[in-house]
Amino acid sequence: MWKFLLFIAAVIAWPASTAGQQEYLTTVDGWEFYKVRVTGAMTNTNVKATCEAAGMEYPCHYIGSPGCTGLYWTSGCIRFDHGGVNHCLTHAVLSDKLCGHHAGVGSQCQPLDDTFVYFPNWHSLDSAWGVDYDTQSYSPEGANYNDKYALCADVDDCISAPCQNCATC
């Protein structure tokens, strides 16, 4: 009987334990990018809070480098260089790095499936912007999706301070 109750408790606790799960994706311009599980609607507020709770920063829809700020980037977001990819969109730059192309603005790159970024000045309901690999679609309104992934970023310590504390990378 105890085994059965323990099993039931584990099944009930399992969904809550998936919140905040992190998966490393790639490094671009000194930033390590991760997909981090969000609990709740895919809003800008939840994407930002999830990244901050994981001890990371958050990218915007635009990458923030010169010529790539505009309406869809804000000062709270990270800035990074597109690394030769002729695109200003975060998902497109990551797609090029991960999958060798930026077709579909990241929606045709499986590692980016169900990822959302902070998107200032876009639709109502505080929606974040994301991609869906299964349907090959991009720009679904985040407020209509739940429990997907935030794209978050952390400084690559090996690039920013390779000899810090006499360590090697």
NUKOL-978922 format. One line per 10 residues: number of its first residue (from 1); for each residue x, y, z of N, C-alpha, C, O. Coordinates in steps of 0.02 Angstrom, whole numbers, plus 32768, in hexadecimal, padded with zeros to 4 digits. Layout:
NUM	X,Y,Z,X,Y,Z,X,Y,Z,X,Y,Z | ...
//
This chain:
1	8029,7FC4,8000,8000,8000,8000,802B,803F,8000,801C,8070,7FDE | 8062,803E,8027,808E,8078,802A,80AE,8086,7FE7,80B6,80C0,7FD4 | 80C0,8052,7FC3,80DF,805B,7F81,80AD,807E,7F52,80C0,80AA,7F2C | 806E,806A,7F56,803B,8089,7F2C,8034,80D3,7F3D,8032,80FD,7F10 | 8031,80E4,7F7D,802A,812A,7F93,8067,8152,7F7F,8061,818C,7F6A | 80A3,8135,7F85,80E0,8157,7F70,80DE,8165,7F25,80F2,819A,7F0E | 80C7,8133,7EFE,80C1,813C,7EB6,8091,8175,7EA5,80A1,819E,7E7A | 8058,8177,7EC5,8027,81AC,7EB9,8044,81F0,7ECB,803B,8220,7EA5 | 8067,81F5,7F02,8087,8235,7F17,80BA,824B,7EE3,80BF,8286,7ED4 | 80E1,821C,7EC8,8113,822D,7E96,80F2,8246,7E56,810A,8276,7E38
11	80BC,8226,7E42,8099,823B,7E05,807B,8281,7E0E,807C,82A9,7DE0 | 8061,8290,7E48,8044,82D2,7E56,807B,8307,7E58,8071,833E,7E3F | 80B4,82F8,7E75,80EB,8328,7E7D,8111,8332,7E3C,812F,8367,7E33 | 8111,8302,7E0F,8139,8305,7DD2,812F,8344,7DA9,8160,8363,7D96 | 80F0,8358,7D98,80E9,8394,7D6F,8107,83D2,7D8F,8124,83FB,7D6B | 8102,83DA,7DCF,811E,8414,7DF0,816A,8413,7DEC,818A,8448,7DEA | 8188,83D8,7DEB,81D1,83D3,7DEA,81ED,83E5,7DA5,8229,83EF,7D9F | 81C4,83E8,7D72,81DC,83FA,7D30,81E7,8445,7D28,820A,845B,7CFA | 81C9,846D,7D54,81D2,84B5,7D51,821B,84C6,7D5A,823C,84AC,7D88 | 8235,84F1,7D2F,827A,8507,7D35,82AD,84D9,7D17,82E9,84E6,7D1C
21	8298,84A2,7CF7,82C7,8476,7CD6,82EF,849D,7CA3,82D4,84C7,7C7F | 8331,8491,7CA0,835D,84B5,7C72,837D,8486,7C40,8391,844E,7C51 | 8382,849D,7C02,83A5,8477,7BCF,83D2,84A7,7BA8,83BA,84D8,7B8B | 8413,849A,7BA9,8442,84C4,7B84,8435,84BC,7B39,842C,8484,7B21 | 8436,84F5,7B15,842C,84F2,7ACC,846D,8501,7AA7,8485,84D7,7A81 | 8489,853D,7AB0,84C4,8551,7A8B,84E1,8590,7AAB,84C3,85AE,7AD8 | 851B,85A4,7A93,853B,85E2,7AA9,8543,8610,7A6D,855A,85FB,7A38 | 852F,864F,7A75,8536,8681,7A41,8551,86C1,7A61,8534,86DB,7A91 | 8588,86DA,7A47,85A4,871A,7A5C,85AD,871F,7AA8,859E,8753,7AC6 | 85C4,86EB,7AC7,85D1,86EB,7B0F,8595,86DD,7B3B,859A,86E1,7B78
31	855C,86CE,7B1D,851F,86BD,7B43,850F,8674,7B38,850A,865C,7AFF | 8506,8650,7B6F,84ED,860B,7B6C,84A1,860E,7B6D,8484,862D,7B9A | 8481,85EE,7B3D,8438,85EF,7B39,841C,85AD,7B51,8435,8577,7B41 | 83E6,85B2,7B78,83C4,8578,7B95,8379,857E,7B87,835E,85B4,7B80 | 8359,8545,7B85,8310,8544,7B88,82FE,852E,7BCE,8317,84FB,7BE7 | 82D2,8555,7BEE,82C0,8549,7C34,8275,8543,7C38,8250,856F,7C20 | 825D,850F,7C57,8215,8501,7C5D,81F2,8538,7C85,8209,854C,7CBB | 81BA,8550,7C69,8191,8582,7C89,8152,8560,7CA5,8138,8532,7C86 | 813B,8578,7CDD,80FB,8561,7CF8,80C9,8598,7CEB,80D1,85D0,7D01 | 8093,8586,7CC6,805F,85B7,7CB7,8062,85D0,7C70,8084,85B4,7C46
41	803E,8607,7C64,8039,8624,7C21,807C,8641,7C0A,80A4,8657,7C32 | 8086,863F,7BCA,80C4,8658,7BAC,80BF,86A3,7BA0,80BB,86BB,7B68 | 80C0,86C7,7BD7,80BD,8710,7BD5,8103,872C,7BDF,8130,8709,7BF6 | 810C,876C,7BCC,814B,878D,7BD9,815D,878A,7C23,8196,877E,7C35 | 812B,8795,7C4D,8136,8795,7C95,8151,8751,7CAC,8180,874E,7CD4 | 8133,871A,7C95,8149,86D7,7CA9,818C,86C4,7C8B,81B5,86A3,7CAC | 8199,86D8,7C4D,81DA,86CA,7C2E,8211,86ED,7C55,8243,86CE,7C67 | 8208,872C,7C62,823A,8753,7C88,8244,8735,7CCE,827D,872B,7CE4 | 820E,8727,7CF1,8212,870D,7D35,8235,86C8,7D36,825B,86BA,7D64 | 8227,869F,7D04,8246,865C,7D01,8292,8662,7CF8,82B8,8640,7D19
51	82A7,868D,7CCA,82EF,8697,7CBF,8311,86B1,7CFE,8345,8699,7D12 | 82F2,86E3,7D1D,830F,8700,7D59,8311,86CE,7D93,8341,86CC,7DB9 | 82DE,86A4,7D99,82DD,8672,7DCE,8314,863D,7DC3,832C,8620,7DF3 | 8326,8632,7D85,835C,8603,7D74,83A1,8624,7D7A,83D3,8603,7D6D | 83A3,8664,7D8D,83E2,8687,7D94,83FF,869D,7D51,843B,86A8,7D4A | 83D2,86A4,7D1F,83E8,86B7,7CDC,83C7,86F8,7CC7,839C,8714,7CEA | 83DC,870F,7C8D,83BD,874A,7C6F,8391,8733,7C35,838F,86F8,7C24 | 836E,8764,7C17,833F,8750,7BE3,834C,8778,7BA3,8359,87B4,7BA6 | 8348,8757,7B69,834D,877A,7B29,8308,8793,7B14,82D4,8778,7B28 | 8309,87C6,7AEB,82CB,87DE,7ACB,82C3,87BD,7A87,82ED,8795,7A72
61	828D,87CE,7A66,8281,87B7,7A22,82B9,87CF,79F3,82D1,87A9,79CA | 82CD,880F,79FA,8306,8829,79D5,8345,8820,79FF,8340,881F,7A3C | 837F,8818,79DF,83BD,8807,7A02,83DE,8843,7A25,8408,8839,7A50 | 83CC,8880,7A13,83E5,88BA,7A36,8427,88D6,7A1E,843F,8907,7A39 | 8446,88B7,79EC,8485,88D2,79D2,8475,890E,79A5,843B,8919,7994 | 84A8,8936,7992,849A,8971,7968,8471,895E,792A,8482,8930,7905 | 843B,8983,791F,840E,8976,78E7,83D9,8941,78F7,83AD,8935,78CE | 83DD,8923,7931,83AE,88EE,7944,838E,88FC,7988,8389,88CF,79B2 | 8379,8939,7992,8356,8949,79D0,830E,8957,79BE,82E5,892A,79BC | 82FE,8996,79B1,82BA,89A7,799C,8286,8998,79CF,8293,8996,7A0B
71	824A,898D,79B6,820F,8985,79E0,820F,8943,7A07,81EF,8940,7A3C | 8231,890F,79F0,822C,88CD,7A0F,8269,88BA,7A38,827A,8880,7A3F | 828A,88ED,7A54,82C1,88E4,7A83,82BA,891A,7AB8,82A4,8951,7AA9 | 82CC,890A,7AF5,82C9,893B,7B2C,8307,8934,7B57,8329,8901,7B54 | 8316,8966,7B7D,8355,8969,7BA2,835D,8932,7BD6,8396,8925,7BEB | 8329,8910,7BEB,8330,88D9,7C1A,834B,8899,7BFA,8362,886C,7C1D | 8348,8895,7BB9,835E,8858,7B95,83A9,885A,7B88,83C8,888F,7B88 | 83C5,881F,7B7C,840C,881A,7B6B,8416,8835,7B24,83E8,883A,7AFD | 8455,8845,7B15,846A,8857,7AD1,849D,8823,7ABB,84C8,880E,7AE2 | 8499,880F,7A7D,84CC,87E3,7A62,84D1,87ED,7A17,84A1,8802,79F7
81	850B,87DD,79FC,8518,87E5,79B5,84FC,87A8,798F,84FC,8771,79A9 | 84E5,87B4,7953,84C6,877E,792C,84F8,874E,790E,84E4,871C,78EF | 8538,875A,7917,856A,872A,7901,856B,871D,78B6,8578,86E4,78A1 | 855D,874F,788E,855F,8747,7846,851D,8731,7827,8516,872F,77EA | 84EC,8721,7851,84AA,870F,7837,8487,8750,7826,8483,877E,784F | 846E,8755,77EA,844E,8793,77D4,8406,8796,77EF,83D6,8793,77C8 | 83FF,879A,7831,83BD,879A,7850,83C1,87BB,7894,83F4,87B6,78B6 | 838D,87DD,78A8,8389,87FF,78E9,8360,87D9,791C,835D,87ED,7956 | 8340,87A3,7909,8314,877F,7937,8339,8749,795D,835F,8722,7940 | 8330,8747,799E,8352,8718,79CA,8348,86D0,79B2,8379,86AB,79AC
91	830B,86BC,79A4,82FF,8677,798F,8323,8667,794D,833D,862F,7945 | 8326,8696,791F,8348,868A,78DF,8393,8681,78E9,83B1,8654,78CA | 83B2,86AA,7913,83F9,86A4,7920,8408,8661,7942,8438,863F,792E | 83E1,864E,7973,83EC,860E,7995,83DF,85D3,7966,8403,85A1,7968 | 83AD,85D9,793B,839E,85A4,790A,83D9,859A,78DB,83EB,8562,78CB | 83F6,85D1,78C4,8430,85CC,7897,846A,85A8,78BA,848B,857E,789C | 8475,85B8,78F9,84AB,8599,791F,849C,854E,792D,84C9,8524,7927 | 845E,853F,793F,844C,84FA,7952,843E,84CD,7916,8451,8492,7917 | 841E,84E7,78E3,8405,84BD,78AC,8422,84CF,7868,8413,84AE,7836 | 844B,8503,7864,846C,8515,7826,8441,853E,77F6,8455,8548,77BD
101	8408,8556,780D,83DC,857F,77E3,83AE,85A7,7812,83A5,8597,784C | 8390,85DB,77F5,835F,8600,781D,831B,8602,77FB,82F3,862F,7806 | 830E,85CF,77D1,82CD,85C9,77B0,8296,85C3,77E6,829F,85A0,7818 | 825F,85E4,77DA,8227,85E1,7808,8235,8604,784A,8212,85F9,787C | 8267,8630,784A,8279,8658,7885,8280,862B,78C3,826C,863F,78FA | 829C,85F1,78BB,82A8,85C3,78F3,8274,858C,78FA,827F,855C,791E | 823C,8592,78D7,8207,8560,78DE,8218,851E,78BB,81F5,84EC,78C4 | 824D,851E,7893,8262,84E1,7871,82A3,84C5,788F,82C8,84A1,786F | 82AE,84D7,78CE,82EA,84C1,78F3,82D1,849F,7932,82BC,84C0,7961 | 82D5,845C,7934,82B7,8435,796A,82CE,8449,79B0,82A5,844A,79DD
111	830E,8459,79BC,8322,846B,7A00,82FE,84AA,7A1B,82FB,84B3,7A58 | 82E4,84D4,79EF,82C1,8511,7A05,8276,8506,7A0E,8252,8536,7A1E | 825E,84C9,7A04,8217,84BB,7A09,81FA,84D4,7A4B,8216,84C8,7A81 | 81C2,84F6,7A47,819C,850E,7A81,81C3,8540,7AAD,81B7,8544,7AE9 | 81F2,8565,7A8F,8216,8598,7AB4,81F9,85DD,7AA6,81E2,85EC,7A6F | 81FA,8607,7ADA,81DE,864A,7AD7,8210,867D,7AF2,8236,866E,7B20 | 820F,86B9,7AD5,8239,86F0,7AED,820D,872C,7B00,81D4,8732,7AEC | 822B,8757,7B28,820C,8795,7B3C,8200,87BF,7AFE,822D,87C7,7AD5 | 81C4,87DA,7AF7,81B2,87FF,7ABA,818E,8840,7ACD,8150,8841,7AD0 | 81B4,8875,7AD9,8194,88B4,7AED,816C,88D2,7AB3,817C,88C9,7A78
121	8138,88F5,7AC5,8110,891B,7A94,80EC,88F0,7A60,80E2,8906,7A28 | 80DA,88B3,7A73,80B7,8886,7A45,8074,8876,7A62,8069,8883,7A9E | 8048,885D,7A3D,8003,884C,7A4F,7FF0,8858,7A98,801B,8865,7AC3 | 7FB3,8855,7AA5,7F9A,885C,7AE9,7FA7,881D,7B11,7FC6,87EE,7AF8 | 7F91,881C,7B4D,7F96,87E2,7B7A,7FDE,87D3,7B8F,7FEB,879C,7BA8 | 800D,8802,7B85,8052,87F9,7B9B,8073,87BC,7B79,80A0,879E,7B96 | 805D,87AA,7B3D,8075,876E,7B1B,80BF,8770,7B0B,80D8,87A2,7AF1 | 80E2,8739,7B19,8126,872F,7B01,8121,8715,7AB9,80EB,8704,7AA1 | 815A,8711,7A96,815C,86FC,7A50,8180,86B9,7A4D,81B4,86B0,7A6D | 8165,868A,7A27,8184,8648,7A25,8180,8625,79E3,8165,863F,79B2
131	819B,85E8,79E3,819A,85BD,79A7,8180,8578,79BA,8188,8561,79F3 | 8161,8558,7989,8146,8514,7992,815F,84E9,7959,8148,84F0,7920 | 818E,84BD,7968,81AB,8492,7935,8179,8461,7918,817A,8454,78DC | 814C,8447,7941,811C,8415,792B,80EE,8430,78F4,80DD,840B,78C6 | 80DB,846F,78F8,80AF,848C,78C5,80D6,84BA,7895,80B9,84D7,7867 | 8118,84C0,78A1,8143,84EB,7878,812A,8533,7878,812E,8556,7846 | 8110,854A,78B1,80F5,858E,78B4,811D,85B8,78E5,813B,859E,7914 | 811C,85F8,78D8,813D,8627,7905,810E,8660,7914,80DE,866D,78EF | 811B,8681,7949,80F5,86B9,7965,80B2,86A6,7983,8083,86CE,7981 | 80AC,866A,79A0,806D,865D,79C3,806A,868B,7A00,809D,8697,7A21
141	8030,86A4,7A10,8028,86CF,7A4A,8031,86A6,7A89,800A,8678,7A97 | 8065,86B6,7AAE,8077,8690,7AE9,8040,8688,7B1D,803C,8655,7B3F | 8016,86BB,7B24,7FE1,86B8,7B57,7FB1,867E,7B4A,7F8D,866A,7B78 | 7FB1,8663,7B0D,7F86,862B,7AFC,7FA8,85E7,7B06,7F8B,85B3,7AF6 | 7FE6,85E7,7B1E,800D,85A9,7B28,8022,85A5,7B71,802D,85D8,7B92 | 8027,8568,7B8B,803A,855E,7BD1,8072,852B,7BD7,8078,84FD,7BAF | 809B,8534,7C0A,80CD,8503,7C1E,80FE,84F1,7BE6,810E,84B6,7BDE | 8114,8522,7BC1,8147,8517,7B8D,818B,852D,7BA8,8197,8526,7BE4 | 81B7,8548,7B7E,81FA,855A,7B93,820A,85A3,7B87,81F6,85BF,7B54 | 822D,85C1,7BB6,824A,8604,7BAC,8290,85FB,7B90,82B4,85CE,7BA5
151	82A4,8627,7B62,82EA,862A,7B4E,830C,8658,7B80,82F8,8692,7B89 | 833E,863F,7BA1,8363,8665,7BD3,83AD,8664,7BC0,83C3,863A,7B99 | 83D3,8693,7BDC,841A,8698,7BCB,8444,86A5,7C0A,842D,86C5,7C39 | 8480,868A,7C08,84B0,8694,7C3F,84F3,86A3,7C1F,8503,8689,7BEA | 851A,86CD,7C3F,855C,86DE,7C25,8588,86A0,7C26,858A,867C,7C58 | 85AA,8693,7BEF,85D9,865B,7BEB,8618,866F,7C12,8640,8697,7BF8 | 8621,8655,7C4E,8658,8668,7C79,869D,865B,7C5A,86CC,867F,7C67 | 86A1,8628,7C31,86E1,8619,7C11,86F6,864E,7BDF,8731,8659,7BD5 | 86C7,866E,7BC0,86D6,86A3,7B91,86E0,86E5,7BB5,870D,870B,7BA4 | 86B5,86F3,7BE6,86B8,8734,7C08,86F1,873A,7C3A,870A,8771,7C44
161	8706,8703,7C59,873C,8705,7C8B,875E,86C0,7C8E,8755,869C,7CBF | 8785,86AE,7C5B,87A0,866A,7C57,87D1,8658,7C8F,87DB,861D,7C9D | 87EF,8688,7CAF,8820,8678,7CE3,8808,868B,7D29,8830,868F,7D58 | 87C9,8697,7D30,87AD,86AB,7D71,87BB,8674,7DA4,87B0,8639,7D97 | 87D3,8688,7DDE,87E3,865A,7E15,8814,8624,7E00,8812,85EC,7E19 | 8840,8634,7DD2,8875,8607,7DBA,8857,85C8,7D99,8879,8594,7D96 | 881B,85CC,7D82,87FA,8592,7D63,8809,8591,7D19,881E,85C3,7CFC | 87FE,8558,7CFB,8803,8551,7CB2,87C1,8537,7C99,879C,8515,7CBD | 87B2,8547,7C5C,8773,8530,7C3F,877E,84FA,7C0C,874F,84E1,7BEE
//
